[in-house]
Amino acid sequence: MIRKKDGILYSKGSVGIDALTILVIMFVGAIIIVSIYQIVSDLNQPIYDMLESNMSKDIITEQKANYPSIWDFGLASILIGMWLFAVISAFFIDSHPVFFVISLIFLIPTLMVAIVLANIYDDLYTDATLSTFYSSFPIMYHFFSHLLIYMTVMAFSIMGALYAKWRVG
């Protein structure tokens, strides 16, 4: 249910929108992270050749080697943080259990979008020119190859926190 108060939209029980927001942020973040890694990899050798100091060369080599693992775990941490935030904030929203059915109806298109984004990510992962970069991020690949399962679990946990509360008072 969306209410408008003082020109601002307030939503109550927007499980589909919460799940869709997490999904889009993760997908765009993954594409940006891998694109930056591709740029770093392409520029690494020219920068390495320009430097005279061995210490600088070692730092650049180390940064390029550490980039995939740092951002792979970083994206997983962001995912877990957004999921926990959505569940905790859903717990504090007063909502009527009647809206559970409406949330299920809005959840179906969100899960369809998840399937499409998982297929797009898989196409990028299997592309011959990009596969060397995408294969450096195993956690990201696991998440997107099981995206429908993760989004279903996230959405139902948000719905559980939103609608399965004890009414006191």
Order of alpha helices (4+ residues) and beta strands (2+ residues): beta-beta-alpha-alpha-alpha-alpha-alpha-alpha
